Amino acid sequence: MIYVALVVAIIMLGAAGVLAWKNSQIIAGKRTSNGPDATSLQYTVHMTNQWQEQDAVTLVALFHTSYVVGEQHMNAYLCRVTGKRGELKLYEAENVLLHNIRNAKQKGTLLSGVAMHELVVHEEEKEVLNRLEKVLTKSENG
């Protein structure tokens, strides 16, 4: 009887060890990202008529849209801020750019938009770029 209890205890300890190892593998898989945690990053919407090389020092453009304002060709970039503090969280920057895209679509002045998926460092950025692309391709009636 004692031997049976001992065997059952050993089997239970072995099973617990395997479950703990599998759990650590699952957690490690979820943490595989190319960069820092999403909550520590800052963003901005950089609006300009021309992207400058100096902009690339502190900004990583994740999404670019171009439109016409009056006679001037304008560009709006959703950017991750590097090296200094940005003024927006990702969802705030997304909302600003969405507003610009929708305004330009309503006025018929939207020229183009492109996502830079290769620069994404975490899943939330990827989801934002997908939503922005969806708004670009959605018809004005939809």
C-alpha positions as CSV (number, residue, x, y, z in Angstrom):
1,M,0.0,0.0,0.0
2,I,2.8,2.4,0.9
3,Y,4.6,1.5,-2.4
4,V,1.4,2.4,-4.4
5,A,1.2,5.7,-2.6
6,L,4.9,6.4,-3.3
7,V,4.5,5.6,-7.0
8,V,1.4,7.8,-7.3
9,A,3.3,10.6,-5.6
10,I,6.2,10.3,-7.9
11,I,3.9,10.2,-11.0
12,M,2.1,13.4,-9.7
13,L,5.4,15.2,-9.1
14,G,6.6,14.3,-12.6
15,A,3.4,15.5,-14.1
16,A,3.6,18.7,-12.2
17,G,7.1,19.2,-13.5
18,V,6.1,18.6,-17.1
19,L,3.2,21.0,-16.7
20,A,5.4,23.7,-15.2
21,W,7.9,23.3,-18.1
22,K,5.1,23.5,-20.7
23,N,3.7,26.6,-19.0
24,S,7.1,28.3,-19.1
25,Q,7.4,27.5,-22.8
26,I,4.0,29.1,-23.5
27,I,4.9,32.2,-21.5
28,A,8.2,32.5,-23.3
29,G,6.5,32.2,-26.6
30,K,4.2,35.1,-25.8
31,R,7.1,37.3,-24.9
32,T,8.8,37.0,-28.2
33,S,8.7,40.5,-29.6
34,N,11.3,42.6,-31.4
35,G,11.5,45.4,-28.8
36,P,10.3,47.0,-25.6
37,D,6.9,46.7,-24.0
38,A,4.1,48.6,-25.8
39,T,3.3,50.6,-22.7
40,S,6.7,52.1,-22.4
41,L,6.7,53.6,-26.0
42,Q,5.6,57.1,-27.0
43,Y,4.2,58.1,-30.4
44,T,3.4,61.2,-32.4
45,V,1.7,62.2,-35.7
46,H,4.3,64.1,-37.6
47,M,2.7,66.4,-40.3
48,T,4.9,68.0,-42.9
49,N,5.1,68.7,-46.5
50,Q,8.4,66.8,-46.8
51,W,10.1,64.1,-44.7
52,Q,13.6,65.3,-43.6
53,E,16.6,63.1,-42.8
54,Q,16.8,64.8,-39.4
55,D,13.3,63.5,-38.7
56,A,14.5,59.9,-38.9
57,V,16.9,60.6,-36.0
58,T,14.1,60.7,-33.4
59,L,11.1,59.3,-35.3
60,V,10.4,55.9,-36.8
61,A,7.6,56.2,-39.3
62,L,5.1,53.3,-39.0
63,F,2.4,54.7,-41.3
64,H,2.4,57.3,-44.0
65,T,-0.5,59.0,-45.6
66,S,-0.4,61.9,-48.1
67,Y,-3.2,64.3,-49.1
68,V,-3.7,67.8,-50.5
69,V,-4.5,70.9,-48.4
70,G,-5.3,73.8,-50.7
71,E,-2.5,73.8,-53.2
72,Q,0.0,72.1,-51.0
73,H,0.9,68.4,-50.8
74,M,0.9,67.3,-47.1
75,N,2.2,64.1,-45.4
76,A,1.1,62.7,-42.1
77,Y,3.2,60.0,-40.4
78,L,2.3,58.0,-37.4
79,C,5.7,57.7,-35.7
80,R,7.2,55.9,-32.7
81,V,9.4,58.4,-30.9
82,T,13.0,57.4,-30.1
83,G,15.5,59.2,-28.0
84,K,13.1,61.7,-26.5
85,R,9.6,61.7,-25.0
86,G,6.6,61.6,-27.4
87,E,3.3,63.3,-26.6
88,L,0.9,60.5,-27.4
89,K,0.1,56.9,-26.6
90,L,-0.4,54.6,-29.6
91,Y,-4.2,54.7,-29.5
92,E,-4.1,58.5,-29.3
93,A,-1.8,58.8,-32.3
94,E,-4.0,56.3,-34.2
95,N,-7.1,58.4,-33.5
96,V,-5.4,61.6,-34.7
97,L,-4.3,59.9,-38.0
98,L,-7.8,58.3,-38.4
99,H,-9.3,61.8,-38.1
100,N,-6.9,63.1,-40.8
101,I,-7.6,60.2,-43.1
102,R,-11.4,60.4,-42.8
103,N,-11.3,64.2,-43.4
104,A,-9.2,63.8,-46.5
105,K,-11.4,61.0,-47.8
106,Q,-14.5,63.1,-47.3
107,K,-13.0,66.0,-49.2
108,G,-11.6,63.8,-51.9
109,T,-8.0,65.0,-51.3
110,L,-6.5,61.7,-50.0
111,L,-3.7,60.6,-52.3
112,S,-2.2,57.5,-50.7
113,G,-1.4,55.7,-47.5
114,V,1.1,53.0,-46.7
115,A,2.0,50.9,-43.6
116,M,5.6,50.0,-42.8
117,H,5.0,46.6,-41.3
118,E,8.7,45.8,-41.2
119,L,9.2,48.4,-38.5
120,V,6.6,47.0,-36.1
121,V,8.0,46.0,-32.7
122,H,5.0,44.5,-31.0
123,E,1.5,43.2,-31.7
124,E,-0.4,46.4,-30.8
125,E,1.5,48.4,-33.5
126,K,0.6,45.7,-36.0
127,E,-3.0,45.9,-35.1
128,V,-3.1,49.7,-35.4
129,L,-1.5,49.5,-38.9
130,N,-4.0,46.9,-40.0
131,R,-6.9,49.1,-38.8
132,L,-5.5,52.2,-40.6
133,E,-5.1,50.2,-43.8
134,K,-8.7,49.0,-43.5
135,V,-9.9,52.6,-43.2
136,L,-7.9,53.6,-46.3
137,T,-9.4,50.8,-48.4
138,K,-13.0,51.1,-47.0
139,S,-15.3,52.9,-49.4
140,E,-16.8,56.2,-48.2
141,N,-20.2,54.7,-48.0
142,G,-19.0,51.7,-45.9
